[in-house]
Each structure stands twice: as C-alpha cells, then as structure tokens.
Amino acid sequence: LKNRIREIVANRDSLQKQLGTPLLSQLSTEEQELLNSLQVEQQKDLEGQVAEFSKQADVICTKQSVMQAKREDSMKKIRELGSLPMDAKNYESYSLKQLDKKLNEALEQLKKYENVNKRALDQYVQASSQKEELTRRMEEHKAINDLVNVLDHRKYEAIQLTFKQVSKNFKTVFQKLVPDGSGCLIMRTGGNSTENTDIPIVETFTGIGIEVCRTFIII
C-alpha cells in the first residue's frame, strides 16, 4: 500500500515537471486554464486515492490488532489447560469442523452423567485424596524403616567387629601373663538364641564371659 502511494505521488511530480518546461509558454491562456483545471482534478483524484488507501490501511491495522488479541487469548487458554493429553497429537490434522463434531460428541457423553449424585462424587474425590495421603505416609514409613534397618545392621556389624578385636587382644595378653594357660572372651546370649536363626546374635546379646584353662604338667 505504501509503495502504491509513493508511485502515485511520483507520477504526479513527474507530470508537473514535464508541464513546467517551455512547452507551457506555447499554450494559449484558455489552454493553460484547461491544463490547470486538469491538474487540479488529477490532484483531487490522487488525494482521493491516497485517502482511500489510508482508510484501507486503517482497516487492515484494526483487523491485525483484533487477530493479535484473539491469538493472545487463545494462547492464554492453552496455558490454562496445562499439559496436553498424550493423544492430543492425533487431532492435529483435524479441521475446525471435525474438532467441533468431536467436542459435541464428548458433550453428549457427559450428559449421561448429569444425574450422578454430586455428594457421592464429592465423597469419591475425598476418598481418593485420603488414599493418596495414606499411600504417601506408608511410603514415608517404609523409607524410615529401611533407614533404621540399615543403621541397625551397621551397628551390629560394628559391635561384632569390636568384640572380635577385643577378644583377640585379650587372648594375646592372657597368653603372655599365663604362658601355660589360655583364655578367651565369649559373648553370652539368651536361652532361646538358637531357636530363631533369623535374629542377629547381637540382638540376643546379654553380656560377656571369660573362659580360661591352664595346662598342668605332672612329673
């Protein structure tokens, strides 16, 4: 549109330059008046075309603004929908008419559930929410139990390792003090420790005892 306006103005200026040559001086007064009249009419015609083009430009700008507003509104609605379903891509090739038909079919399906007890629906939603909360708590409880079991296992391993090291040192020291004897530490456990092999020995631990023996040589 702007290029067309510039073209019209350029043609007008070119015509004025041509009429400004010595050719004008050769025209009679009547011819010059007629030429001036034609120039005025042409000027009005050009101005009318420019005004019409400007009006069309305003209409186009208005339509562009409306389309931009509609686009922004559509983008907002898309964002409000959140993440789209997995099968959303299946409808990308559908026309607006086909999509409208699918929408009407879905609305007809929804009408079948208009008489559903709203209280029952609310109870279902509440029960689902409580189920999710209980599931979350159970998972947290399981995670805590797993952590406690790991820490207990490490504690038991540390106790057993420490006892074995102390028992070894005791045996060495006792051997030095009593060359003709031997001694060792024993871990005392409860009476039913052998009945359940699944229980770690340190859980049945009740104390520490000492066993010693001495060799006598008869001459």
Secondary structure as GFF3:
##gff-version 3
##sequence-region A 1 219
A	DSSP	alpha_helix	2	19	.	.	.	ID=ss1
A	DSSP	three_ten_helix	22	26	.	.	.	ID=ss2
A	DSSP	alpha_helix	29	81	.	.	.	ID=ss3
A	DSSP	three_ten_helix	86	91	.	.	.	ID=ss4
A	DSSP	alpha_helix	96	111	.	.	.	ID=ss5
A	DSSP	alpha_helix	118	177	.	.	.	ID=ss6
A	DSSP	beta_strand	181	189	.	.	.	ID=ss7
A	DSSP	three_ten_helix	201	204	.	.	.	ID=ss8
A	DSSP	beta_strand	205	214	.	.	.	ID=ss9
###
